[in-house]
Amino acid sequence: MLELMGDWKRSNYCGELRKEHVDSSVTLMGWIQSRRDHGGVIFVDLRDRDGLCQIVFNPGGNPEIHRTAEQLRDEWVIAVKGTVTSRTEETVNPNLKTGEVEVLAEQVRVLNTSKVIPFLIENEVNADELLRLKYRYLDLRRPPMRDNIIFRHKVTAAVRNYLNENGFLEIETPYFTKSTPEGARDFLVPSRLNKGQFYALPQSPQILKQTLMISGFDRYYQIVKCFRDEDLRADRQPEFTQIDMEMSFVSEDDVISIVEGMTKTVVRETKGIEITTPFLRMPYEEAMEKYGTDCPDTRFGLELKDISSIFKDSQFKVFSGALKKGGAIKALNAKNAAGKLTRKEIDDLTEYAVSLGAKGLAWIRVGEDGWNSPIVKFLTEEERKLLGEALSMEKGDIVFFGADSVETVNQVMSNVRLSLGKTLLLVDEEKLEFLWVVDFPLLKYNPQEKRYVAVHHPFTAPKDKDMENIESSPGNVASKSYDIVLNGVEIGGGSIRIHRKDIQQKVFEVIGIMDDEAREKFGFLLEALEFGAPPHGGIALGLDRILMLLSREESIRDVIAFPKTQKGSCPLTEAPSEVSPEQLLEAGIKSIDREPEN
């Protein structure tokens, strides 16, 4: 039964055929989506990457072809020659691009058969994700997955076209580079030719793209793989793709303008949606104050309010105790939500807050008979008065409180806010809400390491006005940095870089990287800064996250052709895997027994 293609050539993709093709002779090739026998007349839905087309095998035609059609099964690969005909009015399928036509088969060749597939090739699939990843080549045949990969191509093509038209050069940087401090753990690659030494896979081409600016290329971009050995989640992979760019002689406004223009063009060309620019710019301090996060979802309200001043001398120990330890109290008023949240939903929200590090989640429901809450009895009349005014509390409202360290309060209350936004149906899922978070602090103090660390990375330039305070007051220095956020997800971050060696050395010293270590880790960059480095800056955008959000998927794994699991493994190729003792010996590596799994 199996045949070769021979001299047959495909004339059309399955999804191309329309009314204007009627009476044309065509040759189609693809996979059988389904086969239906209607009392002798056999219908086959043939599928390729462009869509479906119905093939008709009529018993009144060639008997041999019809006998072959009777044996066809799902996911067999076939080639069909036939004539395009119009469907009758009652058999038109409005859900198919090709729904007005069908192909009357005249010749057929079976190019390959298929085993019974482990899950159906349909829009919706109930298969476990591990099974889908094991048989990824089948999963990618499903229309949603196929469309995501094609959409990825369209987005990257639009990005390249825009940047090319705006004077950028696409330049590749190496995957084998040097391990550097600051950031996530590196993936290390042993060097056979230099035993005992290792390359690191780049977490980002940061230093090299700065070097390209020093080289005079002025505008660089690259759609590049980056590697970070970190704990994984829905929007993280050990290898991911960045839209990386860098420019010389620019300010923050210049970089932001280029990114906004690119984003507007890409969304219009790939989604047919017109977005408004310029995007809102929100200072870091405002984002943390109102939303408790540096990547706020501004598609809905429910802003946080710091009410610490009301309870600084309170007898309610939960609140006053947090303030005495240097913490904060924040609240959010869910207007008119008291009747929409059941007690179970409130209890579930409390459990969620505890899972995020809170000791509990206080709340007050404003009802017909006044305030209803376990904490009301601990509040004085004055505190109740000030609280009601500060939060504009009215009948039908329900207010939630967080009291703890500033970091914990922000972490908990920002997530409580997001949960309430979904529960109360406040989020417009069709909206694309872009914004910039700007003016990040340059450094923050890490109490565990007992030193200052870079908020973005140690090559970020401080604001000009704060330059003189780097050594005397490092925690109060603002930076020339900017993050772009889409619907509450950070999709990119960048900054104007330090282009002078003296300033770079000062920043290294403040974060505990002394001269010897700086020369060892970043020696070539520090030396390059002495050879006429221009002012420069750029940004790295997370392509996978952007695609996930524009495709309205829940995980970046659904917009990557061959992703890893949350444990960093590939069920398809069974990577990572052990290697032979000979390979280890060649690389100069001694293997240790794996730790037993918990």
LUMVEX-669378 format. One record per residue (C-alpha): residue in one letter; x, y, z. Coordinates in nm, 2 decimals, padded with zeros to 4 digits. Layout:
REM residues N
ATOM   residu       xx       yy       zz
ATOM        a        X        Y        Z
...
This chain:
REM residues 598
ATOM   residu       xx       yy       zz
ATOM        m    00.00    00.00    00.00
ATOM        l    00.28    00.24    00.08
ATOM        e    00.41    00.44   -00.22
ATOM        l    00.67    00.71   -00.29
ATOM        m    00.60    01.06   -00.39
ATOM        g    00.76    01.00   -00.72
ATOM        d    00.72    01.29   -00.96
ATOM        w    00.41    01.42   -00.77
ATOM        k    00.44    01.79   -00.67
ATOM        r    00.21    01.97   -00.42
ATOM        s    00.01    02.24   -00.60
ATOM        n   -00.16    02.40   -00.30
ATOM        y   -00.17    02.39    00.07
ATOM        c   -00.49    02.23    00.21
ATOM        g   -00.61    02.56    00.37
ATOM        e   -00.57    02.76    00.05
ATOM        l   -00.86    02.64   -00.16
ATOM        r   -01.16    02.87   -00.22
ATOM        k   -01.45    02.92   -00.46
ATOM        e   -01.21    03.06   -00.72
ATOM        h   -01.03    02.73   -00.74
ATOM        v   -01.34    02.54   -00.85
ATOM        d   -01.28    02.31   -01.16
ATOM        s   -00.90    02.34   -01.09
ATOM        s   -00.69    02.02   -01.08
ATOM        v   -00.49    02.01   -00.75
ATOM        t   -00.24    01.79   -00.58
ATOM        l   -00.26    01.81   -00.20
ATOM        m   -00.04    01.64    00.06
ATOM        g   -00.09    01.61    00.44
ATOM        w   -00.22    01.41    00.74
ATOM        i   -00.56    01.26    00.77
ATOM        q   -00.75    01.44    01.04
ATOM        s   -01.06    01.22    01.02
ATOM        r   -01.23    00.97    00.79
ATOM        r   -01.60    00.92    00.75
ATOM        d   -01.78    00.65    00.55
ATOM        h   -02.13    00.77    00.45
ATOM        g   -02.27    00.46    00.29
ATOM        g   -02.01    00.42    00.03
ATOM        v   -01.91    00.78   -00.01
ATOM        i   -01.59    00.83    00.20
ATOM        f   -01.50    01.18    00.33
ATOM        v   -01.15    01.25    00.45
ATOM        d   -01.04    01.58    00.62
ATOM        l   -00.68    01.64    00.50
ATOM        r   -00.47    01.86    00.72
ATOM        d   -00.14    02.05    00.67
ATOM        r    00.00    02.35    00.85
ATOM        d   -00.23    02.59    00.66
ATOM        g   -00.56    02.42    00.75
ATOM        l   -00.81    02.15    00.65
ATOM        c   -00.97    02.05    00.32
ATOM        q   -01.24    01.79    00.27
ATOM        i   -01.15    01.51    00.02
ATOM        v   -01.44    01.31   -00.14
ATOM        f   -01.39    00.95   -00.25
ATOM        n   -01.69    00.86   -00.46
ATOM        p   -01.77    00.48   -00.51
ATOM        g   -01.87    00.55   -00.87
ATOM        g   -01.51    00.65   -00.95
ATOM        n   -01.20    00.44   -00.97
ATOM        p   -01.27    00.12   -00.76
ATOM        e   -00.90    00.08   -00.67
ATOM        i   -00.88    00.43   -00.53
ATOM        h   -01.20    00.37   -00.33
ATOM        r   -01.06    00.05   -00.18
ATOM        t   -00.75    00.24   -00.07
ATOM        a   -00.98    00.51    00.09
ATOM        e   -01.16    00.23    00.29
ATOM        q   -00.83    00.15    00.46
ATOM        l   -00.72    00.50    00.54
ATOM        r   -00.69    00.59    00.91
ATOM        d   -00.62    00.90    01.12
ATOM        e   -00.28    01.06    01.09
ATOM        w   -00.18    00.86    00.79
ATOM        v    00.02    01.07    00.54
ATOM        i   -00.13    01.08    00.19
ATOM        a   -00.11    01.26   -00.14
ATOM        v   -00.42    01.32   -00.34
ATOM        k   -00.48    01.44   -00.69
ATOM        g   -00.83    01.56   -00.78
ATOM        t   -01.06    01.84   -00.89
ATOM        v   -01.19    02.12   -00.67
ATOM        t   -01.58    02.13   -00.67
ATOM        s   -01.83    02.35   -00.49
ATOM        r   -02.02    02.21   -00.19
ATOM        t   -02.39    02.21   -00.20
ATOM        e   -02.55    02.49   -00.01
ATOM        e   -02.66    02.26    00.27
ATOM        t   -02.32    02.11    00.32
ATOM        v   -02.12    02.43    00.33
ATOM        n   -01.91    02.45    00.65
ATOM        p   -01.88    02.81    00.77
ATOM        n   -01.62    02.71    01.04
ATOM        l   -01.36    02.62    00.78
ATOM        k   -01.17    02.86    00.56
ATOM        t   -01.22    02.59    00.28
ATOM        g   -01.58    02.52    00.38
ATOM        e   -01.73    02.62    00.05
ATOM        v   -01.53    02.37   -00.15
ATOM        e   -01.41    02.01   -00.15
ATOM        v   -01.18    01.80   -00.37
ATOM        l   -01.31    01.50   -00.57
ATOM        a   -01.03    01.25   -00.55
ATOM        e   -00.90    01.10   -00.87
ATOM        q   -00.57    00.95   -00.75
ATOM        v   -00.43    00.88   -00.41
ATOM        r   -00.10    00.76   -00.27
ATOM        v   -00.03    00.65    00.09
ATOM        l    00.31    00.80    00.18
ATOM        n    00.31    00.66    00.53
ATOM        t    00.10    00.51    00.80
ATOM        s    00.07    00.59    01.17
ATOM        k    00.04    00.40    01.49
ATOM        v   -00.26    00.48    01.71
ATOM        i   -00.19    00.82    01.86
ATOM        p   -00.18    00.87    02.24
ATOM        f   -00.41    01.17    02.22
ATOM        l   -00.63    01.33    01.96
ATOM        i   -00.51    01.61    01.73
ATOM        e   -00.78    01.85    01.83
ATOM        n   -00.81    02.21    01.95
ATOM        e   -00.87    02.10    02.31
ATOM        v   -00.68    01.81    02.46
ATOM        n   -00.72    01.64    02.80
ATOM        a   -00.38    01.48    02.79
ATOM        d   -00.14    01.54    03.07
ATOM        e    00.13    01.79    02.98
ATOM        l    00.41    01.54    03.03
ATOM        l    00.25    01.32    02.77
ATOM        r    00.21    01.62    02.53
ATOM        l    00.58    01.70    02.58
ATOM        k    00.69    01.34    02.53
ATOM        y    00.50    01.34    02.20
ATOM        r    00.57    01.70    02.12
ATOM        y    00.57    01.63    01.74
ATOM        l    00.21    01.52    01.77
ATOM        d    00.11    01.81    02.01
ATOM        l    00.25    02.06    01.75
ATOM        r    00.01    01.92    01.49
ATOM        r   -00.28    02.05    01.70
ATOM        p   -00.42    02.38    01.55
ATOM        p   -00.36    02.60    01.86
ATOM        m    00.00    02.49    01.90
ATOM        r    00.06    02.51    01.52
ATOM        d   -00.09    02.87    01.53
ATOM        n    00.13    02.97    01.82
ATOM        i    00.45    02.86    01.65
ATOM        i    00.35    03.04    01.32
ATOM        f    00.26    03.35    01.53
ATOM        r    00.60    03.34    01.69
ATOM        h    00.75    03.35    01.34
ATOM        k    00.54    03.65    01.24
ATOM        v    00.63    03.84    01.56
ATOM        t    01.00    03.78    01.51
ATOM        a    00.98    03.88    01.14
ATOM        a    00.80    04.20    01.24
ATOM        v    01.06    04.28    01.50
ATOM        r    01.34    04.23    01.26
ATOM        n    01.18    04.44    00.99
ATOM        y    01.11    04.73    01.23
ATOM        l    01.46    04.73    01.37
ATOM        n    01.63    04.69    01.03
ATOM        e    01.43    04.99    00.91
ATOM        n    01.54    05.19    01.21
ATOM        g    01.91    05.15    01.15
ATOM        f    01.99    04.85    01.37
ATOM        l    02.24    04.58    01.28
ATOM        e    02.17    04.22    01.37
ATOM        i    02.50    04.09    01.53
ATOM        e    02.55    03.75    01.69
ATOM        t    02.74    03.70    02.02
ATOM        p    02.89    03.38    02.14
ATOM        y    02.72    03.11    02.35
ATOM        f    03.05    03.00    02.51
ATOM        t    03.15    03.29    02.75
ATOM        k    03.28    03.36    03.09
ATOM        s    03.10    03.30    03.42
ATOM        t    03.03    03.62    03.60
ATOM        p    02.88    03.71    03.94
ATOM        e    02.54    03.88    04.01
ATOM        g    02.22    03.72    03.88
ATOM        a    02.11    03.36    03.85
ATOM        r    02.33    03.05    03.85
ATOM        d    02.52    02.99    03.53
ATOM        f    02.51    02.67    03.32
ATOM        l    02.87    02.56    03.29
ATOM        v    03.03    02.38    03.00
ATOM        p    03.37    02.20    03.05
ATOM        s    03.65    02.27    02.81
ATOM        r    03.82    01.95    02.68
ATOM        l    04.11    02.15    02.55
ATOM        n    04.16    02.34    02.87
ATOM        k    04.10    02.08    03.14
ATOM        g    03.97    02.21    03.47
ATOM        q    03.83    02.52    03.31
ATOM        f    03.47    02.60    03.21
ATOM        y    03.27    02.81    02.97
ATOM        a    02.94    02.96    03.09
ATOM        l    02.63    02.98    02.88
ATOM        p    02.53    03.35    02.87
ATOM        q    02.25    03.47    03.10
ATOM        s    02.24    03.77    02.86
ATOM        p    02.48    03.92    02.61
ATOM        q    02.50    04.23    02.84
ATOM        i    02.87    04.29    02.85
ATOM        l    02.92    04.19    02.49
ATOM        k    02.65    04.42    02.36
ATOM        q    02.81    04.70    02.55
ATOM        t    03.14    04.61    02.39
ATOM        l    02.97    04.64    02.05
ATOM        m    02.88    05.00    02.13
ATOM        i    03.24    05.07    02.23
ATOM        s    03.33    04.91    01.89
ATOM        g    03.12    05.18    01.72
ATOM        f    02.83    04.98    01.57
ATOM        d    02.59    05.23    01.72
ATOM        r    02.27    05.02    01.70
ATOM        y    02.27    04.65    01.77
ATOM        y    02.00    04.39    01.80
ATOM        q    01.98    04.01    01.83
ATOM        i    01.69    03.77    01.89
ATOM        v    01.90    03.54    02.11
ATOM        k    01.89    03.24    02.34
ATOM        c    01.98    03.31    02.70
ATOM        f    02.04    03.05    02.98
ATOM        r    01.98    03.07    03.35
ATOM        d    02.00    02.79    03.60
ATOM        e    01.71    02.90    03.82
ATOM        d    01.39    02.76    03.97
ATOM        l    01.13    02.74    03.70
ATOM        r    00.76    02.83    03.67
ATOM        a    00.50    02.91    03.41
ATOM        d    00.68    03.21    03.27
ATOM        r    01.04    03.08    03.31
ATOM        q    01.25    02.83    03.11
ATOM        p    01.62    02.73    03.16
ATOM        e    01.67    02.85    02.80
ATOM        f    01.47    03.14    02.68
ATOM        t    01.47    03.40    02.40
ATOM        q    01.54    03.77    02.43
ATOM        i    01.49    04.06    02.19
ATOM        d    01.82    04.22    02.28
ATOM        m    01.91    04.57    02.17
ATOM        e    02.16    04.84    02.24
ATOM        m    02.22    05.20    02.12
ATOM        s    02.49    05.46    02.15
ATOM        f    02.44    05.83    02.23
ATOM        v    02.09    05.79    02.36
ATOM        s    01.88    05.88    02.67
ATOM        e    01.61    05.68    02.85
ATOM        d    01.35    05.86    02.63
ATOM        d    01.53    05.74    02.31
ATOM        v    01.53    05.38    02.41
ATOM        i    01.17    05.39    02.53
ATOM        s    01.06    05.56    02.21
ATOM        i    01.21    05.28    01.99
ATOM        v    01.05    05.01    02.20
ATOM        e    00.71    05.17    02.19
ATOM        g    00.73    05.21    01.81
ATOM        m    00.84    04.85    01.77
ATOM        t    00.56    04.73    02.00
ATOM        k    00.30    04.93    01.83
ATOM        t    00.41    04.80    01.48
ATOM        v    00.44    04.44    01.59
ATOM        v    00.09    04.43    01.76
ATOM        r   -00.07    04.60    01.46
ATOM        e    00.09    04.37    01.20
ATOM        t    00.04    04.04    01.39
ATOM        k   -00.28    04.09    01.59
ATOM        g   -00.45    04.37    01.39
ATOM        i   -00.48    04.57    01.71
ATOM        e   -00.40    04.94    01.73
ATOM        i   -00.24    05.03    02.06
ATOM        t   -00.19    05.39    02.19
ATOM        t    00.15    05.53    02.25
ATOM        p    00.32    05.67    02.45
ATOM        f    00.27    05.42    02.73
ATOM        l    00.20    05.54    03.08
ATOM        r    00.53    05.59    03.28
ATOM        m    00.50    05.51    03.65
ATOM        p    00.78    05.58    03.90
ATOM        y    00.90    05.27    04.09
ATOM        e    00.81    05.43    04.43
ATOM        e    00.45    05.49    04.31
ATOM        a    00.42    05.13    04.18
ATOM        m    00.53    04.99    04.51
ATOM        e    00.31    05.22    04.71
ATOM        k   -00.01    05.17    04.51
ATOM        y    00.03    04.81    04.39
ATOM        g    00.30    04.65    04.61
ATOM        t    00.49    04.54    04.30
ATOM        d    00.72    04.68    04.03
ATOM        c    00.51    04.51    03.76
ATOM        p    00.15    04.63    03.84
ATOM        d   -00.16    04.52    03.64
ATOM        t   -00.34    04.84    03.58
ATOM        r   -00.63    04.70    03.40
ATOM        f   -00.84    04.74    03.72
ATOM        g   -00.83    04.95    04.03
ATOM        l   -00.82    04.81    04.39
ATOM        e   -00.51    05.02    04.47
ATOM        l   -00.33    04.96    04.80
ATOM        k   -00.32    05.24    05.07
ATOM        d   -00.06    05.27    05.34
ATOM        i   -00.25    05.33    05.67
ATOM        s    00.04    05.29    05.90
ATOM        s    00.01    05.64    06.05
ATOM        i   -00.34    05.56    06.18
ATOM        f   -00.21    05.27    06.40
ATOM        k    00.13    05.38    06.52
ATOM        d    00.01    05.41    06.88
ATOM        s   -00.27    05.14    06.85
ATOM        q   -00.36    04.90    07.12
ATOM        f   -00.42    04.64    06.85
ATOM        k   -00.10    04.45    06.88
ATOM        v   -00.12    04.28    06.54
ATOM        f   -00.09    04.63    06.38
ATOM        s    00.12    04.82    06.62
ATOM        g    00.36    04.52    06.66
ATOM        a    00.43    04.52    06.29
ATOM        l    00.51    04.89    06.30
ATOM        k    00.74    04.87    06.60
ATOM        k    00.95    04.62    06.40
ATOM        g    00.98    04.87    06.11
ATOM        g    00.70    04.72    05.91
ATOM        a    00.39    04.87    05.74
ATOM        i    00.02    04.83    05.73
ATOM        k   -00.15    04.84    05.39
ATOM        a   -00.52    04.80    05.30
ATOM        l   -00.73    04.77    04.99
ATOM        n   -01.10    04.85    04.97
ATOM        a   -01.30    04.62    04.74
ATOM        k   -01.59    04.86    04.67
ATOM        n   -01.94    04.70    04.66
ATOM        a   -01.78    04.35    04.69
ATOM        a   -01.92    04.26    05.04
ATOM        g   -02.21    04.08    04.89
ATOM        k   -02.01    03.91    04.62
ATOM        l   -01.76    03.73    04.84
ATOM        t   -01.87    03.43    05.05
ATOM        r   -01.71    03.35    05.38
ATOM        k   -01.55    03.05    05.22
ATOM        e   -01.39    03.27    04.95
ATOM        i   -01.26    03.50    05.23
ATOM        d   -01.12    03.20    05.42
ATOM        d   -00.96    03.07    05.10
ATOM        l   -00.80    03.42    05.03
ATOM        t   -00.67    03.41    05.39
ATOM        e   -00.51    03.07    05.33
ATOM        y   -00.36    03.21    05.01
ATOM        a   -00.21    03.51    05.20
ATOM        v   -00.06    03.28    05.46
ATOM        s    00.10    03.07    05.18
ATOM        l    00.27    03.38    05.06
ATOM        g    00.42    03.45    05.40
ATOM        a    00.15    03.64    05.59
ATOM        k    00.05    03.56    05.94
ATOM        g   -00.31    03.61    05.85
ATOM        l   -00.54    03.84    05.65
ATOM        a   -00.75    04.08    05.85
ATOM        w   -01.08    04.21    05.69
ATOM        i   -01.38    04.43    05.76
ATOM        r   -01.71    04.39    05.59
ATOM        v   -01.93    04.70    05.59
ATOM        g   -02.30    04.59    05.62
ATOM        e   -02.64    04.73    05.69
ATOM        d   -02.57    04.70    06.07
ATOM        g   -02.22    04.85    06.05
ATOM        w   -01.88    04.70    06.04
ATOM        n   -01.85    04.32    06.07
ATOM        s   -01.51    04.17    06.15
ATOM        p   -01.32    03.98    06.41
ATOM        i   -01.08    04.28    06.45
ATOM        v   -01.34    04.56    06.50
ATOM        k   -01.35    04.51    06.88
ATOM        f   -00.98    04.59    06.90
ATOM        l   -01.01    04.93    06.72
ATOM        t   -01.08    05.26    06.90
ATOM        e   -01.35    05.50    06.78
ATOM        e   -01.08    05.74    06.66
ATOM        e   -00.91    05.46    06.46
ATOM        r   -01.24    05.36    06.31
ATOM        k   -01.31    05.72    06.21
ATOM        l   -00.97    05.77    06.05
ATOM        l   -00.98    05.43    05.88
ATOM        g   -01.32    05.50    05.73
ATOM        e   -01.21    05.83    05.59
ATOM        a   -00.88    05.71    05.46
ATOM        l   -01.04    05.42    05.27
ATOM        s   -01.37    05.58    05.18
ATOM        m   -01.55    05.29    05.35
ATOM        e   -01.92    05.26    05.26
ATOM        k   -02.20    05.01    05.29
ATOM        g   -02.13    04.71    05.07
ATOM        d   -01.75    04.74    05.08
ATOM        i   -01.51    04.49    05.22
ATOM        v   -01.16    04.59    05.32
ATOM        f   -00.85    04.37    05.35
ATOM        f   -00.54    04.44    05.56
ATOM        g   -00.18    04.33    05.56
ATOM        a    00.05    04.41    05.85
ATOM        d    00.41    04.28    05.85
ATOM        s    00.75    04.38    05.72
ATOM        v    00.73    04.61    05.42
ATOM        e    00.85    04.34    05.18
ATOM        t    00.60    04.08    05.31
ATOM        v    00.31    04.33    05.31
ATOM        n    00.38    04.42    04.95
ATOM        q    00.42    04.06    04.84
ATOM        v    00.10    03.95    05.01
ATOM        m   -00.12    04.24    04.93
ATOM        s   -00.02    04.27    04.57
ATOM        n   -00.12    03.91    04.52
ATOM        v   -00.44    03.94    04.72
ATOM        r   -00.52    04.23    04.49
ATOM        l   -00.47    04.02    04.18
ATOM        s   -00.67    03.73    04.32
ATOM        l   -00.96    03.97    04.40
ATOM        g   -00.94    04.12    04.05
ATOM        k   -01.00    03.78    03.90
ATOM        t   -01.26    03.66    04.15
ATOM        l   -01.46    03.98    04.12
ATOM        l   -01.43    03.98    03.74
ATOM        l   -01.26    04.32    03.73
ATOM        v   -01.00    04.23    03.47
ATOM        d   -01.07    04.30    03.11
ATOM        e   -00.90    04.00    02.95
ATOM        e   -00.92    04.15    02.60
ATOM        k   -00.72    04.45    02.70
ATOM        l   -00.35    04.50    02.63
ATOM        e   -00.23    04.74    02.90
ATOM        f    00.14    04.84    02.85
ATOM        l    00.32    05.07    03.10
ATOM        w    00.68    05.16    03.19
ATOM        v    00.80    05.15    03.55
ATOM        v    01.09    05.40    03.57
ATOM        d    01.34    05.55    03.82
ATOM        f    01.43    05.23    04.00
ATOM        p    01.68    05.25    04.29
ATOM        l    02.03    05.17    04.17
ATOM        l    02.10    04.95    04.47
ATOM        k    01.93    04.77    04.75
ATOM        y    02.06    04.64    05.08
ATOM        n    02.06    04.26    05.11
ATOM        p    02.05    04.17    05.49
ATOM        q    02.14    03.81    05.43
ATOM        e    02.46    03.90    05.24
ATOM        k    02.51    04.21    05.45
ATOM        r    02.59    04.42    05.14
ATOM        y    02.43    04.63    04.87
ATOM        v    02.33    04.45    04.55
ATOM        a    02.23    04.59    04.21
ATOM        v    01.85    04.61    04.15
ATOM        h    01.90    04.56    03.78
ATOM        h    02.26    04.48    03.71
ATOM        p    02.59    04.64    03.81
ATOM        f    02.64    04.82    03.47
ATOM        t    02.33    05.04    03.52
ATOM        a    02.40    05.41    03.53
ATOM        p    02.29    05.62    03.83
ATOM        k    02.09    05.94    03.78
ATOM        d    02.31    06.24    03.72
ATOM        k    02.17    06.42    04.02
ATOM        d    02.26    06.13    04.25
ATOM        m    02.61    06.06    04.11
ATOM        e    02.79    06.21    04.41
ATOM        n    02.59    06.00    04.66
ATOM        i    02.70    05.66    04.53
ATOM        e    02.95    05.60    04.81
ATOM        s    02.79    05.81    05.09
ATOM        s    02.43    05.71    05.05
ATOM        p    02.40    05.41    04.81
ATOM        g    02.05    05.32    04.91
ATOM        n    01.92    05.66    04.80
ATOM        v    02.06    05.66    04.45
ATOM        a    01.81    05.64    04.16
ATOM        s    01.91    05.47    03.83
ATOM        k    01.85    05.54    03.46
ATOM        s    01.65    05.22    03.43
ATOM        y    01.31    05.12    03.30
ATOM        d    01.10    04.81    03.29
ATOM        i    00.82    04.75    03.04
ATOM        v    00.51    04.57    03.18
ATOM        l    00.22    04.42    02.99
ATOM        n   -00.10    04.32    03.19
ATOM        g    00.10    04.29    03.51
ATOM        v    00.39    04.09    03.37
ATOM        e    00.73    04.23    03.32
ATOM        i    00.82    04.17    02.96
ATOM        g    01.15    04.36    02.94
ATOM        g    01.40    04.57    03.13
ATOM        g    01.68    04.80    03.04
ATOM        s    01.89    05.10    03.13
ATOM        i    02.14    05.35    03.03
ATOM        r    02.48    05.19    03.10
ATOM        i    02.78    05.32    03.29
ATOM        h    03.03    05.43    03.02
ATOM        r    03.31    05.56    03.24
ATOM        k    03.56    05.33    03.42
ATOM        d    03.58    05.55    03.74
ATOM        i    03.20    05.53    03.79
ATOM        q    03.19    05.16    03.71
ATOM        q    03.46    05.09    03.97
ATOM        k    03.28    05.29    04.23
ATOM        v    02.96    05.09    04.18
ATOM        f    03.16    04.76    04.20
ATOM        e    03.32    04.87    04.52
ATOM        v    02.98    04.96    04.68
ATOM        i    02.84    04.61    04.60
ATOM        g    03.15    04.44    04.73
ATOM        i    03.33    04.36    04.41
ATOM        m    03.69    04.47    04.48
ATOM        d    03.96    04.55    04.22
ATOM        d    04.10    04.20    04.19
ATOM        e    03.76    04.04    04.14
ATOM        a    03.65    04.31    03.91
ATOM        r    03.96    04.26    03.69
ATOM        e    03.91    03.88    03.70
ATOM        k    03.54    03.89    03.61
ATOM        f    03.50    04.20    03.40
ATOM        g    03.86    04.30    03.31
ATOM        f    03.80    04.33    02.94
ATOM        l    03.50    04.56    02.99
ATOM        l    03.68    04.78    03.23
ATOM        e    03.97    04.81    02.99
ATOM        a    03.74    04.88    02.70
ATOM        l    03.58    05.16    02.89
ATOM        e    03.92    05.34    02.88
ATOM        f    03.93    05.34    02.50
ATOM        g    03.66    05.60    02.42
ATOM        a    03.34    05.43    02.53
ATOM        p    03.04    05.63    02.42
ATOM        p    02.73    05.69    02.63
ATOM        h    02.50    05.40    02.55
ATOM        g    02.19    05.21    02.67
ATOM        g    01.95    04.94    02.57
ATOM        i    01.69    04.69    02.67
ATOM        a    01.62    04.31    02.67
ATOM        l    01.26    04.20    02.60
ATOM        g    01.14    03.85    02.69
ATOM        l    01.01    03.72    02.36
ATOM        d    00.85    03.41    02.51
ATOM        r    00.65    03.61    02.77
ATOM        i    00.54    03.86    02.50
ATOM        l    00.41    03.57    02.29
ATOM        m    00.24    03.41    02.58
ATOM        l    00.05    03.72    02.67
ATOM        l   -00.04    03.81    02.31
ATOM        s   -00.16    03.45    02.25
ATOM        r   -00.35    03.45    02.58
ATOM        e   -00.18    03.13    02.69
ATOM        e   -00.11    03.04    03.05
ATOM        s    00.24    02.92    03.01
ATOM        i    00.54    03.01    02.79
ATOM        r    00.58    02.64    02.72
ATOM        d    00.28    02.67    02.48
ATOM        v    00.47    02.92    02.26
ATOM        i    00.80    02.74    02.25
ATOM        a    00.84    02.45    02.00
ATOM        f    01.04    02.22    02.23
ATOM        p    01.03    02.35    02.59
ATOM        k    01.15    02.19    02.91
ATOM        t    00.94    02.09    03.21
ATOM        q    00.94    02.28    03.54
ATOM        k    01.22    02.04    03.65
ATOM        g    01.42    02.15    03.34
ATOM        s    01.39    01.81    03.16
ATOM        c    01.28    01.73    02.81
ATOM        p    01.05    01.43    02.79
ATOM        l    01.09    01.41    02.41
ATOM        t    01.47    01.38    02.40
ATOM        e    01.51    01.26    02.76
ATOM        a    01.76    01.54    02.83
ATOM        p    01.95    01.59    03.06
ATOM        s    02.10    01.25    03.06
ATOM        e    02.41    01.07    03.19
ATOM        v    02.72    01.06    02.97
ATOM        s    02.98    00.79    02.93
ATOM        p    03.28    00.77    03.16
ATOM        e    03.50    00.83    02.85
ATOM        q    03.33    01.16    02.78
ATOM        l    03.38    01.27    03.14
ATOM        l    03.75    01.17    03.13
ATOM        e    03.80    01.36    02.81
ATOM        a    03.66    01.67    02.98
ATOM        g    03.86    01.62    03.29
ATOM        i    03.55    01.58    03.51
ATOM        k    03.49    01.33    03.79
ATOM        s    03.13    01.24    03.85
ATOM        i    02.98    01.22    04.20
ATOM        d    02.68    01.01    04.30
ATOM        r    02.35    01.19    04.26
ATOM        e    02.18    01.29    04.58
ATOM        p    01.89    01.07    04.67
ATOM        e    01.55    01.22    04.58
ATOM        n    01.33    01.33    04.87
